[in-house]
Amino acid sequence: MKIAIIGVGNLGYSITVGILNQKKDIKCQALYLTKRDTSSIEHLSKVSVVKLTSDNKRAVKYSDVIIIAVLPAQLKKVLEEIKSEIDSKRHVIISVATGREIEDIESILGKDVPIIRAMPNTAISVGQSMTCLSGNKNGNLKMHCAKTIFNALGQTLCIDEKHMQAATVICASGIAFWMRLIRATTQGAVQLGFHSEEAQQLSMQTCLGAASLLIDSQSHPEQEIDKVTTPSGCTIEGLNEMEHNGLSSSLIKGLVASYEKINEI
Ligand SMILES: NC(=O)c1ccc[n+]([C@@H]2O[C@H](COP(=O)([O-])OP(=O)(O)OC[C@H]3O[C@@H](n4cnc5c(N)ncnc54)[C@H](OP(=O)(O)O)[C@@H]3O)[C@@H](O)[C@H]2O)c1
C-alpha cells in the first residue's frame, strides 16, 4: 500500500508514528508526508519508506490511499489543489478533518471518488485509537483499505455519518476527558500519601485495568462494580459520595455540552 498523509501536524504525525511502529497488517511500501514547511518532520526522512515533500500533487500522484489531516479551514484549498491528480479507480481519500462532510468533499472531487471520513484520536500513535469511519458509495466499497490502516492502529467502528460529531466528542475529545479523570485520581492519591509519580502510575494502570477487564470479559461496568463493592464497605461509600456530588451527571452534561458546541462550530 502506498499512503500519503497530507498535513502532518499533531494528528498527521500521530498517524505517521502509528503506521511506522505497527507490526501488523499495513504493508506500507511508501509513505509520502506533506506539509508546507517540512522542517519539523525532517528527522523522519531517515526512515526508508518515508518521502517528505511540500508538493501535495506529487504525493497524491505516487500514492493510492490519501489521508488528509489538515485543519477544517484548510481542507477546501487542499482538495482543489490535488483534484487534477485524483483517479477515482485508483485513489481512496480518507479525511480526518472535523465537521467537514462527505458531501462537501464530493462537491469538489466528485461523487465517483471513494471518500471516507475517519475520526481517530491521538492514541493512534501508540496503536490504541478508537476510530469511527463512514464512507460515500464508492468509499464503502474501499472501506477495507481504511479498516486495514486503522485496525492496525487500534479499533474501528463503521457508523452512519450523522453520528460523526458525537463520535468526535466521545473518542477525539474523549482523550482529554479521560486524561482529566486520570489527573483527578492522581491528585487524590497524592492527598492520600503517595508521591506524584507513584500516584500517576497507580491511577494509569488502574484505568487501563478497568478498561481491559471490560474488553476481555465482555461484561458490563456495573457487574464489575458489584464485584468490588462489599456491603457497607469503603468502595460503595466513596462511589456514592462521588454520585451525590454529580459524577455521572457532570460527565454526561459535559459530553452533551461538547456535542452542542461542535454542532455550533
Ligand atoms: N488532534 C486530534 O485529536 C484530532 C482528532 C481527530 C481529528 N482531528 C482533525 O485532524 C485535523 C488536523 O488536526 P491537527 O490537530 O493535527 O492540526 P495541525 O496540528 O494544525 O496540523 C495541520 C497540518 O496541516 C499542515 N498544512 C496546512 N496547510 C497545508 C497544505 N496546504 N498542504 C500541506 N499541509 C498543510 C500544517 O503544516 P504547515 O503549516 O507546515 O503546512 C499542519 O502541520 C483537523 O481537521 C482536526 O479537526 C484532530
The ligand as a Tripos MOL2 file, in Angstrom:
@<TRIPOS>MOLECULE
LIG
   48    52     1     0     0
SMALL
NO_CHARGES

@<TRIPOS>ATOM
      1 N1         -5.9500   16.3410   17.2300 N.am      1 LIG1
      2 C1         -6.9210   15.4380   17.3410 C.2       1 LIG1
      3 O1         -7.0670   14.7260   18.3350 O.2       1 LIG1
      4 C2         -7.8580   15.2060   16.1910 C.ar      1 LIG1
      5 C3         -8.6810   14.0860   16.2110 C.ar      1 LIG1
      6 C4         -9.4950   13.8480   15.1370 C.ar      1 LIG1
      7 C5         -9.4980   14.7220   14.0500 C.ar      1 LIG1
      8 N2         -8.7200   15.8200   14.0630 N.ar      1 LIG1
      9 C6         -8.7150   16.6870   12.8750 C.3       1 LIG1
     10 O2         -7.4560   16.4790   12.2520 O.3       1 LIG1
     11 C7         -7.0830   17.6430   11.5210 C.3       1 LIG1
     12 C8         -5.6700   18.0540   11.9160 C.3       1 LIG1
     13 O3         -5.6650   18.4340   13.2840 O.3       1 LIG1
     14 P1         -4.2840   18.7580   13.9800 P.3       1 LIG1
     15 O4         -4.5700   18.9550   15.4120 O.co2     1 LIG1
     16 O5         -3.2880   17.7080   13.5850 O.co2     1 LIG1
     17 O6         -3.9120   20.1540   13.2600 O.3       1 LIG1
     18 P2         -2.4610   20.7860   12.9860 P.3       1 LIG1
     19 O7         -1.5140   20.3590   14.0440 O.co2     1 LIG1
     20 O8         -2.6600   22.2480   12.7280 O.co2     1 LIG1
     21 O9         -1.9930   20.0880   11.6250 O.3       1 LIG1
     22 C9         -2.3660   20.5200   10.3470 C.3       1 LIG1
     23 C10        -1.1340   20.4310    9.4930 C.3       1 LIG1
     24 O10        -1.5200   20.6960    8.1490 O.3       1 LIG1
     25 C11        -0.4030   21.3100    7.5120 C.3       1 LIG1
     26 N3         -0.9210   22.0350    6.3480 N.ar      1 LIG1
     27 C12        -1.6730   23.1590    6.3250 C.ar      1 LIG1
     28 N4         -1.9480   23.5240    5.0850 N.ar      1 LIG1
     29 C13        -1.3590   22.6140    4.2790 C.ar      1 LIG1
     30 C14        -1.2740   22.4430    2.8730 C.ar      1 LIG1
     31 N5         -1.8380   23.3050    2.0130 N.pl3     1 LIG1
     32 N6         -0.5850   21.3900    2.3980 N.ar      1 LIG1
     33 C15         0.0120   20.5120    3.2360 C.ar      1 LIG1
     34 N7         -0.0340   20.6250    4.5720 N.ar      1 LIG1
     35 C16        -0.7010   21.6630    5.0900 C.ar      1 LIG1
     36 C17         0.2200   22.1980    8.5660 C.3       1 LIG1
     37 O11         1.6330   22.2970    8.4140 O.3       1 LIG1
     38 P3          2.2890   23.5310    7.5740 P.3       1 LIG1
     39 O12         1.7930   24.7810    8.2290 O.co2     1 LIG1
     40 O13         3.7690   23.3210    7.6590 O.co2     1 LIG1
     41 O14         1.7630   23.3670    6.1870 O.co2     1 LIG1
     42 C18        -0.0560   21.4140    9.8600 C.3       1 LIG1
     43 O15         1.0850   20.7200   10.2700 O.3       1 LIG1
     44 C19        -8.1140   18.6970   11.8550 C.3       1 LIG1
     45 O16        -9.0200   18.8000   10.7840 O.3       1 LIG1
     46 C20        -8.7890   18.1820   13.0950 C.3       1 LIG1
     47 O17       -10.1130   18.6300   13.1360 O.3       1 LIG1
     48 C21        -7.8740   16.0600   15.1050 C.ar      1 LIG1
@<TRIPOS>BOND
     1     1     2 1
     2     2     3 2
     3     2     4 1
     4     4     5 ar
     5     4    48 ar
     6     5     6 ar
     7     6     7 ar
     8     7     8 ar
     9     8     9 1
    10     8    48 ar
    11     9    10 1
    12     9    46 1
    13    10    11 1
    14    11    12 1
    15    11    44 1
    16    12    13 1
    17    13    14 1
    18    14    15 2
    19    14    16 1
    20    14    17 1
    21    17    18 1
    22    18    19 2
    23    18    20 1
    24    18    21 1
    25    21    22 1
    26    22    23 1
    27    23    24 1
    28    23    42 1
    29    24    25 1
    30    25    26 1
    31    25    36 1
    32    26    27 ar
    33    26    35 ar
    34    27    28 ar
    35    28    29 ar
    36    29    30 ar
    37    29    35 ar
    38    30    31 1
    39    30    32 ar
    40    32    33 ar
    41    33    34 ar
    42    34    35 ar
    43    36    37 1
    44    36    42 1
    45    37    38 1
    46    38    39 2
    47    38    40 1
    48    38    41 1
    49    42    43 1
    50    44    45 1
    51    44    46 1
    52    46    47 1
@<TRIPOS>SUBSTRUCTURE
     1 LIG1         1 GROUP 0 **** ****
